[in-house]
Amino acid sequence: MTAGDGRNLDALPALPRDAEGPVFNAPWEAQAFAMTVRLHEAGRFTWPEWVEVFSAEIAAAKDRGDPDLGDTYYQHWLAALEKIVAQKGLMTDAERLNRKDAWAEAAARSPHGEPILLAEDE
């Protein structure tokens, strides 16, 4: 991602990455990252808006005592994503909670190592 396409990874605080780009420790981290990029590409928010919300989330986490060791980075990313989705009115809290519950139920019924599918995807 470059400044030319409206996304500058250098603008993101402490993004875990290597020479090839972002590094993820779990699939959900990559999914949260991808959802954010996709919503930006769809014009739901600008990259500077995202950086502002995400930076504020990291600052708030530090104020709450997060030692900033990098292991909670995507937890903050997800919290910021939920905030910007709410701020922009892209999903209500009820819709978000329903989707969260649907994913939890799908995960509980999915065999270990198999993809998690929501009921509507099955």
LUMKELO-842149 format. One record per residue (C-alpha): residue number from 1; residue in three letters; x, y, z. Coordinates in Angstrom, 3 decimals. Example, Ala and Ser with C-alpha at 12.3 -4.5 7.8 and 13.67 -1.06 7.14 Angstrom:
# LUMKELO-842149
+-----+-----+----------+----------+----------+
|   n | res |        x |        y |        z |
+-----+-----+----------+----------+----------+
|   1 | ala |   12.300 |   -4.500 |    7.800 |
|   2 | ser |   13.670 |   -1.060 |    7.140 |
+-----+-----+----------+----------+----------+
This chain:
# LUMKELO-842149
+-----+-----+----------+----------+----------+
|   n | res |        x |        y |        z |
+-----+-----+----------+----------+----------+
|   1 | met |    0.000 |    0.000 |    0.000 |
|   2 | thr |    1.313 |    3.359 |   -0.936 |
|   3 | ala |    0.384 |    6.976 |   -0.576 |
|   4 | gly |   -0.616 |    6.911 |   -4.263 |
|   5 | asp |   -3.609 |    4.693 |   -3.561 |
|   6 | gly |   -4.642 |    6.637 |   -0.461 |
|   7 | arg |   -3.248 |    4.118 |    2.014 |
|   8 | asn |    0.109 |    4.667 |    3.615 |
|   9 | leu |    1.193 |    1.855 |    5.911 |
|  10 | asp |    3.907 |    4.124 |    7.289 |
|  11 | ala |    1.129 |    6.266 |    8.770 |
|  12 | leu |   -0.030 |    3.359 |   10.946 |
|  13 | pro |    1.566 |    3.251 |   14.369 |
|  14 | ala |    3.807 |    0.213 |   14.968 |
|  15 | leu |    2.260 |   -2.009 |   12.266 |
|  16 | pro |    3.757 |   -5.504 |   12.692 |
|  17 | arg |    5.439 |   -6.177 |    9.350 |
|  18 | asp |    8.404 |   -7.598 |    7.569 |
|  19 | ala |    9.975 |   -6.677 |    4.228 |
|  20 | glu |    6.961 |   -8.072 |    2.359 |
|  21 | gly |    4.244 |   -6.274 |    4.307 |
|  22 | pro |    1.991 |   -6.813 |    7.325 |
|  23 | val |    2.581 |   -9.859 |    9.533 |
|  24 | phe |   -0.300 |  -11.653 |   11.249 |
|  25 | asn |   -0.189 |  -14.121 |   14.153 |
|  26 | ala |   -3.699 |  -15.482 |   13.627 |
|  27 | pro |   -6.234 |  -15.617 |   10.784 |
|  28 | trp |   -8.604 |  -13.190 |   12.511 |
|  29 | glu |   -5.887 |  -10.517 |   12.454 |
|  30 | ala |   -5.550 |  -10.805 |    8.673 |
|  31 | gln |   -9.335 |  -10.761 |    8.333 |
|  32 | ala |   -9.671 |   -7.589 |   10.424 |
|  33 | phe |   -6.925 |   -5.975 |    8.351 |
|  34 | ala |   -8.611 |   -7.036 |    5.104 |
|  35 | met |  -12.029 |   -5.794 |    6.243 |
|  36 | thr |  -10.534 |   -2.404 |    7.038 |
|  37 | val |   -8.810 |   -2.152 |    3.666 |
|  38 | arg |  -11.968 |   -3.283 |    1.856 |
|  39 | leu |  -14.178 |   -0.747 |    3.634 |
|  40 | his |  -11.672 |    1.966 |    2.752 |
|  41 | glu |  -11.597 |    0.823 |   -0.890 |
|  42 | ala |  -15.405 |    0.934 |   -0.932 |
|  43 | gly |  -15.235 |    4.585 |    0.089 |
|  44 | arg |  -16.711 |    4.065 |    3.552 |
|  45 | phe |  -13.923 |    6.109 |    5.157 |
|  46 | thr |  -10.703 |    7.779 |    4.124 |
|  47 | trp |   -7.329 |    6.403 |    5.114 |
|  48 | pro |   -6.560 |    9.517 |    7.214 |
|  49 | glu |   -9.867 |    8.960 |    9.063 |
|  50 | trp |   -8.824 |    5.361 |    9.747 |
|  51 | val |   -5.378 |    6.377 |   10.978 |
|  52 | glu |   -6.945 |    8.949 |   13.309 |
|  53 | val |   -9.395 |    6.461 |   14.870 |
|  54 | phe |   -6.784 |    3.710 |   15.124 |
|  55 | ser |   -4.143 |    6.017 |   16.609 |
|  56 | ala |   -6.670 |    7.216 |   19.197 |
|  57 | glu |   -7.453 |    3.592 |   20.097 |
|  58 | ile |   -3.770 |    2.805 |   20.634 |
|  59 | ala |   -3.318 |    5.962 |   22.734 |
|  60 | ala |   -6.338 |    5.000 |   24.847 |
|  61 | ala |   -4.939 |    1.496 |   25.313 |
|  62 | lys |   -1.627 |    2.929 |   26.489 |
|  63 | asp |   -3.535 |    5.176 |   28.902 |
|  64 | arg |   -5.258 |    2.030 |   30.235 |
|  65 | gly |   -1.831 |    0.483 |   30.876 |
|  66 | asp |   -1.197 |   -1.561 |   27.733 |
|  67 | pro |    2.578 |   -2.142 |   27.728 |
|  68 | asp |    2.645 |   -1.906 |   23.898 |
|  69 | leu |    4.578 |   -5.129 |   23.339 |
|  70 | gly |    2.909 |   -5.717 |   19.976 |
|  71 | asp |    0.848 |   -8.700 |   21.094 |
|  72 | thr |   -2.337 |   -6.628 |   21.437 |
|  73 | tyr |   -1.927 |   -4.620 |   18.222 |
|  74 | tyr |   -4.756 |   -6.287 |   16.322 |
|  75 | gln |   -7.043 |   -6.239 |   19.333 |
|  76 | his |   -6.723 |   -2.453 |   19.119 |
|  77 | trp |   -7.150 |   -2.658 |   15.348 |
|  78 | leu |  -10.433 |   -4.539 |   15.776 |
|  79 | ala |  -11.661 |   -2.109 |   18.449 |
|  80 | ala |  -10.878 |    0.798 |   16.117 |
|  81 | leu |  -12.662 |   -0.953 |   13.254 |
|  82 | glu |  -15.758 |   -1.373 |   15.408 |
|  83 | lys |  -15.583 |    2.308 |   16.358 |
|  84 | ile |  -15.254 |    3.650 |   12.839 |
|  85 | val |  -18.033 |    1.356 |   11.600 |
|  86 | ala |  -20.268 |    2.743 |   14.367 |
|  87 | gln |  -19.195 |    6.360 |   13.749 |
|  88 | lys |  -19.967 |    6.045 |   10.050 |
|  89 | gly |  -23.285 |    4.275 |   10.669 |
|  90 | leu |  -22.239 |    1.274 |    8.599 |
|  91 | met |  -23.701 |   -1.194 |   11.076 |
|  92 | thr |  -25.777 |   -0.791 |   14.211 |
|  93 | asp |  -24.591 |   -2.125 |   17.554 |
|  94 | ala |  -27.368 |   -4.718 |   17.396 |
|  95 | glu |  -26.251 |   -5.868 |   13.938 |
|  96 | arg |  -22.630 |   -6.064 |   15.129 |
|  97 | leu |  -23.568 |   -8.087 |   18.212 |
|  98 | asn |  -25.781 |  -10.415 |   16.151 |
|  99 | arg |  -22.915 |  -10.998 |   13.726 |
| 100 | lys |  -20.507 |  -11.592 |   16.632 |
| 101 | asp |  -22.909 |  -14.161 |   18.112 |
| 102 | ala |  -23.351 |  -15.835 |   14.715 |
| 103 | trp |  -19.577 |  -16.189 |   14.341 |
| 104 | ala |  -19.255 |  -17.607 |   17.877 |
| 105 | glu |  -21.970 |  -20.165 |   17.156 |
| 106 | ala |  -20.391 |  -21.083 |   13.812 |
| 107 | ala |  -16.984 |  -21.478 |   15.434 |
| 108 | ala |  -18.433 |  -23.722 |   18.135 |
| 109 | arg |  -19.965 |  -26.107 |   15.599 |
| 110 | ser |  -16.987 |  -26.136 |   13.200 |
| 111 | pro |  -14.560 |  -29.052 |   13.472 |
| 112 | his |  -11.017 |  -28.059 |   14.438 |
| 113 | gly |   -9.012 |  -27.107 |   11.369 |
| 114 | glu |  -12.058 |  -26.641 |    9.157 |
| 115 | pro |  -13.222 |  -23.270 |    7.842 |
| 116 | ile |  -15.782 |  -21.475 |    9.981 |
| 117 | leu |  -18.957 |  -20.943 |    7.974 |
| 118 | leu |  -21.904 |  -18.843 |    8.975 |
| 119 | ala |  -25.296 |  -20.512 |    8.614 |
| 120 | glu |  -26.053 |  -18.432 |    5.507 |
| 121 | asp |  -22.806 |  -19.678 |    3.892 |
| 122 | glu |  -23.520 |  -23.376 |    4.464 |
+-----+-----+----------+----------+----------+
